[in-house]
Amino acid sequence: MKKINVPIIPKDLGSKFKTSDVWFVCQTNKFVKSIRPQKYSNLYNGKAHQRYEKIYRNHIDSYPEDISFVKAVLFNASDIVTPSQILISQGYTYYFKLLPEQIERCLFSINIDGNNSLVRGIQGFANAYKAWGERVVKEKNNTINDKPKDNIEVIIPFKVKPQYYIPEIKKRVFYHGSTKRFKALNKFSYVTPYKEDAIKFAIPWSSEELLLKDREMAVIGRPPKFLYFKKGVEIEDSKVYLYSIKGIDTIPSGTNSGRMFPWNRITLKEASEENKSLKLEKKIMSWKKELSFSNDWLLYKAFSFIHVFGRNSPFFDNVIQAYL
């Protein structure tokens, strides 16, 4: 099981995919090497769990009366366990996959628009994901602000071994970028779990200066994957020092724009090299070289836009001018 620092981003699987493309996610308060069914007597309020899970036994034959089920979510189909939720979760998050023969033994609880249904096995899994796909289309056509969160939960009657896990928040690593070399990071400093973002935040730029705006990243408040500026915008090259911060309590905080994003946090006390809570991860001699990408990529993007917006798009002309 490999430790990771940030959530895996679920991709849209479309209508055709393999079971090996699907991630299942489970969250716990304590670290475990495997996730397994527990005796109800060992669970807090175990009798209530036992009464609630009685319905599952109607679909799974010969399952012990005194043993609970493992519960996880279909990560590609959940409004409850999302990358944003994982970033602010205090506990552990585990990722695993299931083989077709394992899926055949599972139940899937479909919770969409306040309605719930139970299905079983590979066919049930397919039906669950189809229902989610239809829900996604419906969501795009109808914006509803106050509605129950939809979710597809998997009920597993056996233990699973995760492939990845994210540790509890106090054991995660955060990063801070700066153009200055120092041995202590002040209390209330901004930190992020993403290395690449910490580097970009050390550079003095604004979104108005960008030639390409990454809508996908902007929605979640993160800087674009590539920094490519408008013609005439000159930002001085410099060294950037990338620091890692560990063992320091952090809390969510608003960005400079005042908006709240789950990745944006501030430290609650000073971090220092002396107490090993601060470490210089990398000395970058030129942020432009570190973040550079080929002009050929930019030209490719320009021609890609022709298919969408046409040759008369001002975006196309701007990109060509920047390329030249």
N, C-alpha and C positions, 0 to 999 in steps of 0.2 A: 504494500500500500504506500503510495507516494504522497508526500505532503505538498500542497500547493497553497498559494497565498491569496489568490483572487478567484472568483467564481468562473466556472466554465460557462461560456455563452451558448445557450441552446439555439440551434439553427432550425429554420423552417424546413421540415422534412417533406413537405408537399404531399402528394397522394400516393407516391410509390417510394418505399424505403425498406431497408432491412431492419430486423430487430436489433442487429448489432449497432445501428445508428442511434438507438434510443438510450438516454441516460435516465436512471432512476436515482432519486435523492432521498436521503433520510437524515434527520437531525437529532442529536442527542446532547445532553448536558455534560456527559463524561466521555473521555476517550475510550474507544473499544477497538479491538483488532478485527472483530467480526460482529455482525448484527444478528442476533438470534432471538427466537421466541422465548419469553420468560414465564415462569410460574406466576399465576395471579397473586399468590400469597406473598411474592416478593415485590409486587408493584404497589405504589401508593393508590389507595382507593381501588384495590384489585377486584373486589366484588362487583363494583359498578362497571369496570371494564369487562368483566366476565358476562354480565347481563347484556351489555351493549353488543358484544361480539358474538352473542348466541346466534344471530342471524347468519353469520358467516358459516356456521357449522351445518346449516341447511343446504349449503352448496359444496361443502368439502367433507367427504366421507371419512369416517374412522379417525377423526382428529381428537387428541386428548382433551378432556373437559377442563383440566386444570392448567392448560398451557395457552398463553396468549398468541397473537399473530404479530409478525413484523409488518409495520406499516411504512410505506414510502409514497412518494409522488412521482408521477410521470413528468420529468423535468421539462420536457418539450410541451407540456400541456397543463400549466398551473398558473393561477393568479396569486397563489398563496406563497409558494416557495419559488422566488425569482432571484436573479442576480442581485437586485437591489436589496431584497430582504436578507439574503445571505451576507451581504457586506455589513449589515448592522446587527446580525444575529450574534448573541453573546456566546453561544455554544459551538458545537462541532457540526460540520456538514460533511456528509459522505456521498460519494458518487459510485455507482456500480451499474453493471449491465447484466442482463439475464439471457440465457440460452432459450431457444424455442421450446425445448422440453420443460424448462423451468417455468416459462410463461404459461404453459398449458396447465400447470398446477395452481396458478394464481387466480384471484378474483380482482376485478376492477370496479371501483365505485365511481360512477360518473355523476358529478355534481355540477349541473349547468342550469343557470337561470332559476335557481332555487329548487330544481327537481333533482331527484336522486334515483339511480338505478344500479343494480349489481349485474355484472356479466362475468363470464368465466373463460379462461383459456385463450388460445391464439385467436379464435374467432371473436371472442369478447374483447380482446385487446384491439383488434382491427376495428370493431364497431365503436369502441370508445374513442379511438383516434379519429374515426370518421365523424363522430358527433362533435368532437372538438374542432375539426376543420370547418364544419358547417357553422359552428358558433363563431369562429373567427371571421368568416364572411359576413355574418349577420352583424357583428360588432362594427365592422368597417362602414356598414350602411346606416347604423343607428347608434348614436352616441348617448349612452345612459350613464350619468354620473353616480347616482345612488343605487347601486345594485349589489347583490351578494357576489362574493368572489368565487369564480368558477375554478374547478379543480378535478383532476383525475387521480384518484388514490389507488395504489396497488396493495392488496392484502396477501401477504406471503406466508405460507405455512412451513417454512424451512429457514435455516440460517444463510446469510449471504456474506461474502467477503468483498468489501469495497476495493476499488482500484485507486481512488484518490480521496483525500480528505483535506478540509480546511480546518485548522485548529481554532480553539476558542479565541475570542477577540484579543484577550490580553497576551496571547502568545503569537499573534500575527506580527509580521514585519511591515513597517511603514517606511516611506521614503520622503526625502526632502532634497530639493535641488537648489544650488546657490552658485553665484559667480565668485563667492569668497570661500577661502579655506578657514575653518574654525574648529575648535575642539569641544565646543559646547553649543547646544541648540537651546535657545530660550524657551521658557514656558509660554504656552499659547501660540506656538508656531504651527503653521499649516503643514499637514502631512497627508500622503495618499498611499494606498496600497499598490499603485501602479508605477513602476520604475520610469517608463517612458513619459508619463505625465509629469512626474517630478522634474525631469530634465526640461521639458517644455515650459513649465511654470517658472523656471529660473531665468527665462529669456523675456526681455521687455517687448511684448507685441500685443496687438489688439485685434479683435475679430474683424474690425473695419479694414484692416490692412491685408487680409487674406484674399488671395485670388480664388482658392477653392475652399468652400465651406462644407464641412462634413456633417450633413444633417443627422446621420445615424448617431454620431458621437455627441452632437450638440443637444440632442433630445435628453441624453443622460448627463449633460453638463460637463463632459470631458472634452479636452482639446482635440482637434482633428488628428487623424493618424499621420498626415503629412502636413508640414508647414511650408506652404508655397505662397509667396507674397506677390502683390500687385506690382506691375512695372513702376519703377521709381521709388518704391519703398526699400530703404536701405537700413537694415538693423545690424549694428556692429557685431562682428564675430568676437567670441571670447571663450575663455575656459569655463567649464561648468563642473562643479563638484557634486557628485551624487552620494548622499548619506543614507544609511539605513538606521532606523530607530526601532529598538526592541525592548520590551519590558517596561515601557512607559504607558501609563493610562492615557487614553484619548477619548474624546467625545465628539459627536457630530457637530458641525458648525456650518454657517452660511458662507457662501463664496463672496468674492468682492462685489458681485452683483446683488447680493442679498438673498439669493436662492439657496435652498437646501438640497444637497445631493448626498447619497449615502457614502460615497467614497471620500468626501471632503471632511477631514477631522482636524482637531487641534490637540496639541499635547497639554497635559495638565501639570507637568512639572518639567524642569530642565533635564535634558539628556546630555550625557557627556562621554567622551572617550575614557575618562578616568574610571567611571563606574561601569564601562562597557555597554552602556545603553545606546551609545552613538558610535557608528563605524563609517569610515570613508570607504564606500563601495567601489567608486570609480572616479578617476580624474580624467575628465574629457578635455583634450587640448583645444578642440574646435567644435562647438555645438553645430555649426553648419555642416561639417563633415559627418558628424554623428547622426544628424537627422536628414541628411541629403538623400535624394532619390533621383533617378535618371530622368532627364528631359524627355527621353523616348516614352516613358510612362505617361508624362503629361500630354504629349502629342496623341498617344493612344486614347487617353480619356477624351480629348477634344473630338477626335473622329467618332468616338462612341456616342457622343452627345448629338452628332448629326442625325443619327437614327431616331433619336427621341425628339429633339427640338428643331431640327432642320438647319440648313447652312446659314440662314439669316439670323440665327441666335447670336446676340451680343456676347454671350459666354464663349462661343467658338472663337470669335475675333479676339477677345481678351487673351485666351489661352495661346493662340497663334502668335500674338504680339510678344507674350512673355517668353515663348519658346525661341523666337527670333532674337 
